[in-house]
Amino acid sequence: MGSAASSALMGLGLALPPSAPFRASWLWAAALGLAAAAALGAASWSTSGRRWRWRWRRRLQQVGTVAQIWIYPIKSCKGVPVNEAECTELGLRSGNLRDRFWLVIKEDGHMVTARQEPRLVLISITWDNDQMTLSAPDMNDLVVPRTLSSANAIRDCRIFGADIQGRDCGDEVAQWITSFLKTETFRLVQFETHMAPRKSKEIFHPSVQNYEVAYPDCSPIMMISEASLSDLNTRLEKKLKMEQFRPNIMVTGCSAFEEDTWDEILIGSVEMNKILACPRCVLTTVDPDTGIISRKEPLETLKSYRLCDPAEKHIYKSAPLFGMYFSVEKIGSLKVGDPVYLMTQ
């Protein structure tokens, strides 16, 4: 008993005096108590409740700085730049302005994005006094009701084959979007927090970590470095804006594609885990200023040097990779100018 107590205390940096063997019993109890306290102090539960996170061995290495933050309220419409935001498990928010909490659908509930209707990128959103106003070329501005009536229908929607619900925003908004796009009848729905989000296992293969989203393609957060865009622009005749790739966070102060290597990061009080690279599609070929889709660049150039490792073809297939998806492990807030830290053991 005495030697066991001594060993336990030495493990905590404390030595048992030779003249005190009679105190071995209470020292043994003290050792166990101190060890337990040390263990509990070193560990904390992640926000998502998925696992214990051991922090005491972690080191922080600054790898960049937040240069810009965007919230995209309506999927495929223009983003709203913000200086700071809360980061929830479902993505960024600023007050009641939420990232991709509104979705354009067909009458049968299937989602509509700029892949099918490129002119969606021309709809801009102003958020003022907790009120969303839509603007588009040759259209009068329209205020979207801040609070939807419980009488508004809840619609069943489909996003990439997964089921999700949304509250219909009403006939006036539907007529406005339909009049602007001029192709068929569309409606706008809003996700409400009591509704069931889409789960990651419905989006990716089961080995990807467990998280949830509302209407984003794949994850709560997408991040790209300014250097990665600069690298791509050196290979293109027509230079592109970051808005063409629709990230939530743009990082400066790092090398091109360094974000590919950030497994766990800390920004402000927010901890994020890397999920996967962002596989790019024809949406990147929609000009955000004209709403014209080319179906060529930047995809063709990206395919020349940003394809996945052959071992990952079952995930990405032939899509080029640009930007990284992250899940939110610890909710909090972040702002422009915040350092981006890589967390390592």
Salt bridges, closest charged atoms under 4 A:
ASP99 OD2 - ARG100 NH1 2.91
ASP108 OD1 - HIS110 ND1 3.26
ASP163 OD1 - ARG158 NH1 2.63
ASP168 OD2 - ARG155 NE 2.46
ASP168 OD2 - ARG187 NE 2.54
ASP171 OD1 - ARG187 NH2 2.63
GLU192 OE2 - ARG167 NE 3.04
GLU192 OE1 - HIS194 NE2 2.69
GLU212 OE2 - LYS199 NZ 2.60
ASP217 OD1 - LYS75 NZ 2.48
ASP217 OD2 - ARG115 NH2 2.52
ASP231 OD1 - ARG235 NE 3.09
ASP260 OD2 - ARG306 NH2 2.95
ASP263 OD1 - LYS274 NZ 3.01
GLU264 OE1 - ARG53 NH2 2.99
GLU264 OE1 - ARG58 NH2 2.62
GLU271 OE1 - ARG53 NH2 3.02
GLU271 OE2 - ARG55 NH1 2.33
GLU271 OE1 - ARG58 NH1 3.75
ASP287 OD2 - LYS238 NZ 2.83
ASP289 OD2 - LYS241 NZ 2.99
GLU329 OE2 - ARG50 NH2 2.74
GLU329 OE1 - ARG51 NH1 3.86
GLU329 OE1 - ARG53 NH1 3.62
ASP338 OD1 - LYS335 NZ 2.97
